[in-house]
Amino acid sequence: MTQSNHKVNYGNDIDRISDLPGNVIDCILQHMIVKDLVKTSILSRKWRYMWTSVPRFKFGEEFYELFDNLDNPAHEFSRIITEILFLHNGPINEFILYLPRNPKHKITFEYHNKWFLFLSRKGVKHIFLDNDEGVHVRTPSHLFSCQGLTYLYFFYFNLSIPPSFCGFKTLLQLHLLFITFESGALESLLPGCPLLEKLAIEQCSGYECIDISSSTLTHLTVSIEENCIFRLNRSLPILQRLDVELVCEQMLYAHANIFPLSQLINLKYLSLDYVILDERKELLYIISILKSASNLVEIVIQTYYGIGYENQAPDPSEKLECSCCCLSKLGEVKIVVRSRSQHALSLARFILANSSSLKTLTFELPYEMQSDARIMLNISQDLLLMERASQKAQVKLTHS
């Protein structure tokens, strides 16, 4: 063997991965699935305990599939998750737990609580809980001991607040989806999060009225349930993004106190879903919202199914124009029409006439309407003839 060949073979035996900086190795390990992560302990003596300092654990659907052939898989993977956590010898920054739908995979509340008590002592910052069991699950009480949290995602749980809860003082993002709140739980939770920047409360129940007030909130997503009242307090000075979904058949103007119209000056993105434009006062209320949010950059409005186009008549006696271009920064608009709505066209007319920087207005119709040539022609002509404050504005007529 020549000397050059000897050098090449010798170079192939170098353990390049082990010689990487510790933070780089941690970054690689924390993106591995749990099964492969633990397997690294057999690579060499140096790697035996390296996985025990990884700051991120994800127990997803693929983890539970490893135990499908067992008679009692829940007991086995609950034991393994417990063992993995208790062998960990460093901080845990992120914990992702998926609760599978399979009844054989049901994890008992005692295990949940034990894990979160352990995590609270590890300074966990990011928790993602995704319950796919199909029924609401009781919230682990020790979750509220995780005082260092900055991110919390919660899906399909019953939420009650323990008397000892002192708040999540460092929480920045809170996502609550399909949560059933016990009496007073939501009202107790939100004031305990003084630094909250992003909040989502979607498809939740168990409350009648809630006021949202925050000097730090920049993003807010809410689903307004029937018979529930949501109010945005006037102290939302830096709110930049607002997504509102109306659940059930209800009018937006019926929740007029949700919008502190004089306080939307910093709003840049607005999404209104399932609004009903069958009544003119609904149209006028949406326009009043737009007039109060002069710094809007993007708008998405989706209407709900309602009265037919031919049954509505615009009221020419009532003008919608402003005295000036009140939406001077607005660049992108999408109006999704799920029924033949004349008021949706009136909304498009107002936006085009008052948006001097508008680039694109997309008017999306339901797929079944494209077979009605008369309706399509009328709408196309209406959109084409509308006055535009922006010479660069393009109007796109599409269908879903």
Secondary structure, DSSP 8 states (H G I E B T S, - for coil): --HHHHHHHHHHT--TTTTS-HHHHHHHHTTS-HHHHHHGGGS-TTTTTGGGG-SEEEE-HHHHGGGTTSSSHHHHHHHHHHHHHHH--S---EEEEEE-S-GGG---HHHHHHHHHHHHTTT--EEEEEE-SSS-EE--GGGGG-TT-SEEEEESEEE---TT----TT--EEEEES-EE-TTHHHHHGGG-TT--EEEEES-BS-SEEEE--SS--EEEEEE-TT-EEEE-S--TT--EEEEEE-SS--GGGGGGG--GGG-TT--EEEEEEE-TTSHHHHHHHHHHHHH-TT--EEEEEE-S-S-GGG----TTS----SS-TTTT--EEEEE-SS--HHHHHHHHHHHHT-TT--EEEEEE-GGGGG-HHHHHHHHHHHHHS--S-TT-EEEEEE-
